[in-house]
């Protein structure tokens, strides 16, 4: 008897645009996102914080992720070298090599969490990251209390390389963070 393979979703992404901000505001207001992103959801705050990247004025990329052509989540991707404050927080915990990238991510729709799609989304964006010949690795710091997030990283193939105190995104959180890394695959 042959067991049919589960359908593997297709992930695509594009740069976040101002027309996506109402959707992003709804996602940021969702309890499962607001708990860890701790972001203002007013139209002005979203424009202030996401507008520069949407216009290409910021060195990071805010990417709207689709699963099977439906909006699913957001990934922020950047070169760590472009964000010296982030490197300064990471440096006492782990080595940050030249070409290191980082990501932050969210699954917007609460009905889509807990289904194993987050690690698949992360894996998909990692594959896209390796198309940049300068990208040597991806390093991600995550609150130690955010088990769902660091488990998604592990399921996507990242390994924990350090732990230490960093300024939390949400002031109610302890400063304890885990740091994960994945290196560029060998050809």
C-alpha positions as CSV (number, residue, x, y, z in Angstrom):
1,X,0.0,0.0,0.0
2,X,1.4,3.4,-1.0
3,X,0.8,6.2,1.4
4,X,0.3,9.5,-0.5
5,X,2.8,12.2,0.3
6,X,1.3,15.2,2.1
7,X,1.1,18.3,-0.1
8,X,4.1,20.4,0.4
9,X,3.1,24.1,0.2
10,X,4.8,26.5,-2.1
11,X,6.3,29.6,-0.5
12,X,6.9,32.8,-2.5
13,X,7.7,36.3,-1.4
14,X,8.0,39.8,-2.5
15,X,9.0,43.1,-1.0
16,X,6.4,44.5,1.4
17,X,4.6,47.5,-0.2
18,X,2.6,50.3,1.4
19,X,-0.6,48.7,0.1
20,X,0.2,45.7,2.4
21,X,0.3,47.9,5.5
22,X,-3.4,47.3,6.5
23,X,-2.8,43.5,6.5
24,X,0.5,44.0,8.4
25,X,-1.3,46.1,11.0
26,X,-3.9,43.3,11.5
27,X,-1.1,40.7,11.9
28,X,0.8,42.9,14.4
29,X,-2.3,43.2,16.5
30,X,-2.9,39.4,16.7
31,X,-2.0,38.2,20.2
32,X,0.4,35.6,19.1
33,X,2.4,38.2,17.1
34,X,1.9,41.2,19.5
35,X,3.4,39.2,22.4
36,X,6.8,38.9,20.7
37,X,6.9,41.8,18.3
38,X,5.6,44.4,20.7
39,X,4.9,46.8,17.9
40,X,2.6,49.8,17.6
41,X,-0.2,49.1,15.2
42,X,-1.4,52.5,14.2
43,X,-1.1,53.4,10.6
44,X,1.4,56.1,11.4
45,X,3.6,53.7,13.4
46,X,3.6,51.0,10.6
47,X,4.4,53.6,8.0
48,X,7.2,55.0,10.2
49,X,8.7,51.6,10.9
50,X,8.1,49.7,7.6
51,X,7.8,52.5,5.1
52,X,11.6,53.0,4.6
53,X,12.2,49.4,3.8
54,X,9.2,49.2,1.5
55,X,10.6,52.2,-0.4
56,X,14.1,50.7,-0.6
57,X,15.5,53.4,1.7
58,X,16.5,50.9,4.4
59,X,19.2,48.3,3.9
60,X,17.0,45.5,5.2
61,X,14.2,43.7,3.3
62,X,10.7,43.3,4.6
63,X,9.3,40.4,2.6
64,X,5.6,39.5,2.5
65,X,5.5,35.7,2.3
66,X,2.8,33.8,0.6
67,X,1.9,30.1,0.9
68,X,0.2,28.7,-2.1
69,X,-0.5,32.4,-3.3
70,X,-2.1,33.5,0.0
71,X,-0.5,36.0,2.4
72,X,1.0,34.1,5.2
73,X,3.7,35.9,7.0
74,X,6.5,38.5,7.1
75,X,10.2,38.0,7.1
76,X,12.7,40.7,7.7
77,X,16.1,39.9,6.2
78,X,19.3,42.0,6.6
79,X,23.1,42.0,6.5
80,X,24.2,42.2,10.1
81,X,27.0,44.5,9.1
82,X,24.4,47.1,8.2
83,X,23.2,47.2,11.8
84,X,26.1,47.9,14.1
85,X,23.9,47.9,17.2
86,X,22.8,44.3,16.5
87,X,26.4,43.2,15.9
88,X,27.4,44.9,19.2
89,X,24.8,42.9,21.1
90,X,25.7,39.6,19.4
91,X,29.5,40.0,19.6
92,X,29.9,39.1,23.3
93,X,27.9,35.9,22.7
94,X,29.0,34.6,19.3
95,X,31.4,35.3,16.4
96,X,29.7,37.4,13.7
97,X,31.6,36.7,10.5
98,X,31.7,38.9,7.3
99,X,28.7,38.2,5.2
100,X,26.5,37.2,8.1
101,X,22.8,37.7,7.5
102,X,19.9,37.7,9.9
103,X,16.1,37.2,9.8
104,X,13.1,38.0,11.9
105,X,9.7,36.4,11.1
106,X,6.1,36.1,11.9
107,X,3.2,34.0,10.9
108,X,0.3,36.4,10.6
109,X,-2.8,34.3,10.5
110,X,-3.5,32.6,13.9
111,X,-5.2,29.7,12.1
112,X,-1.9,28.9,10.4
113,X,0.3,28.6,13.6
114,X,1.1,25.2,15.0
115,X,0.8,23.4,11.6
116,X,4.6,23.2,10.8
117,X,4.5,25.9,8.2
118,X,6.8,28.3,10.1
119,X,9.9,26.1,9.7
120,X,9.0,25.6,6.0
121,X,8.7,29.3,5.5
122,X,12.1,29.9,7.2
123,X,13.7,27.1,5.1
124,X,12.3,28.7,2.0
125,X,13.7,32.1,2.8
126,X,17.1,30.6,3.6
127,X,17.3,28.9,0.2
128,X,16.6,32.4,-1.3
129,X,19.3,33.9,0.9
130,X,22.0,31.6,-0.5
131,X,21.4,33.1,-4.0
132,X,23.4,36.1,-2.6
133,X,27.1,35.1,-3.1
134,X,28.2,37.3,-0.2
135,X,25.9,35.6,2.3
136,X,28.1,33.3,4.5
137,X,25.6,32.4,7.2
138,X,22.4,33.4,8.9
139,X,22.5,34.3,12.6
140,X,19.2,34.7,14.6
141,X,18.8,35.8,18.2
142,X,15.5,34.9,19.8
143,X,14.1,35.3,23.3
144,X,14.8,32.2,25.3
145,X,11.1,32.4,26.4
146,X,9.8,32.2,22.9
147,X,10.0,28.4,22.6
148,X,7.8,28.3,19.5
149,X,10.2,30.6,17.6
150,X,13.4,28.8,18.5
151,X,11.9,25.4,17.8
152,X,10.9,26.7,14.3
153,X,14.5,27.7,13.8
154,X,15.7,24.2,14.9
155,X,13.2,22.5,12.6
156,X,14.4,24.7,9.8
157,X,18.0,23.4,10.3
158,X,19.6,26.1,12.4
159,X,21.6,25.1,15.4
160,X,22.0,26.9,18.7
161,X,25.5,28.3,19.0
162,X,25.2,30.5,22.1
163,X,23.1,32.1,24.8
164,X,23.3,35.3,26.6
165,X,21.6,38.5,27.6
166,X,20.4,40.9,24.9
167,X,17.9,43.7,25.0
168,X,14.4,42.1,24.6
169,X,12.0,43.3,21.9
170,X,9.3,43.3,24.6
171,X,10.3,45.0,27.9
172,X,8.3,42.5,29.9
173,X,10.7,39.7,28.8
174,X,13.9,38.6,30.5
175,X,17.0,39.5,28.6
176,X,18.0,35.8,28.1
177,X,18.4,35.0,24.4
178,X,19.4,32.0,22.4
179,X,21.5,32.5,19.2
180,X,21.1,30.2,16.2
181,X,23.1,29.9,13.1
182,X,23.1,28.1,9.8
183,X,26.0,28.3,7.3
184,X,25.9,28.5,3.6
185,X,25.5,24.9,2.2
186,X,28.6,23.5,0.5
187,X,28.2,23.2,-3.3
